[in-house]
């Protein structure tokens, strides 16, 4: 099981992920895709990255707006795994022209 990060470590890691916000024991980002299909492509690529990492986000799809939420349920809070996947989501979104 991964170790949870303390508040200072979470704040430090969020400085490198300015599009993400903390909400208690999770981090969340909203992404606007250029088209609905581009948004679905983002979700598909994130799903592959999540499978590779064995760490899965909650994903909400509302037309072109995607919301990703990350927490490590097995650890009961935020871990390095959440921030690593958040960075991967940022790269994937950018590759698809989502902002």
C-alpha positions in Angstrom: 0.0 0.0 0.0 1.2 3.5 -0.9 1.9 6.0 1.9 -0.4 9.1 2.0 1.2 12.5 1.6 0.9 15.1 4.3 -0.6 18.6 3.6 2.8 20.2 2.9 3.8 17.5 0.4 0.4 17.7 -1.3 0.7 21.5 -1.6 4.2 21.2 -3.0 3.1 18.7 -5.6 0.1 20.8 -6.6 2.5 23.7 -7.4 3.7 21.5 -10.4 0.1 20.8 -11.4 -1.6 24.3 -11.5 -4.8 23.0 -13.3 -5.6 20.6 -10.4 -7.4 21.6 -7.1 -7.5 19.7 -3.8 -10.8 18.8 -2.4 -10.2 17.0 0.9 -8.6 13.6 0.1 -8.7 14.0 -3.6 -7.5 16.2 -6.4 -9.7 17.3 -9.3 -9.2 18.8 -12.7 -11.8 19.9 -15.3 -10.7 19.7 -19.0 -12.5 21.3 -22.0 -11.9 19.3 -25.2 -12.2 20.9 -28.6 -14.9 18.4 -29.7 -16.9 15.7 -28.1 -14.9 13.0 -29.9 -11.6 14.6 -28.9 -12.9 14.3 -25.3 -13.7 10.7 -25.7 -10.1 10.2 -27.2 -8.7 11.9 -24.1 -10.7 9.5 -21.9 -9.6 6.5 -23.8 -5.9 7.5 -23.5 -6.3 8.2 -19.8 -7.9 4.8 -19.4 -4.9 3.2 -21.0 -2.5 5.2 -18.8 -4.6 4.3 -15.7 -4.4 0.6 -16.5 -0.7 0.8 -17.0 -0.3 2.5 -13.6 -3.0 0.2 -12.0 -4.5 3.4 -10.6 -7.9 4.6 -11.9 -9.5 8.0 -11.8 -13.1 8.9 -11.4 -14.1 10.4 -14.8 -17.2 12.5 -15.5 -18.1 13.3 -19.1 -20.4 16.2 -20.0 -20.3 16.8 -23.7 -16.8 18.4 -24.2 -16.2 18.9 -20.5 -14.3 16.1 -18.7 -13.7 16.1 -14.9 -11.0 13.8 -13.5 -10.8 13.1 -9.7 -7.9 11.1 -8.1 -7.4 9.6 -4.7 -5.8 6.4 -3.5 -8.7 4.6 -1.8 -6.5 1.8 -0.5 -4.3 4.3 1.3 -7.2 6.5 2.5 -5.9 9.7 0.9 -3.5 11.2 -1.6 -0.3 9.5 -2.6 2.4 9.9 -5.2 0.3 7.7 -7.5 -2.3 10.4 -7.7 0.1 13.1 -8.7 1.9 10.8 -11.2 -1.4 10.0 -13.0 -2.5 13.7 -12.8 0.7 14.7 -14.7 0.0 12.0 -17.2 -3.6 13.3 -17.6 -2.2 16.8 -18.2 0.1 15.5 -21.0 -2.7 13.5 -22.6 -5.1 16.4 -22.5 -2.6 18.7 -24.1 -1.8 16.2 -26.8 -5.5 16.3 -27.8 -5.8 20.0 -27.7 -7.9 20.1 -24.5 -7.4 22.9 -22.0 
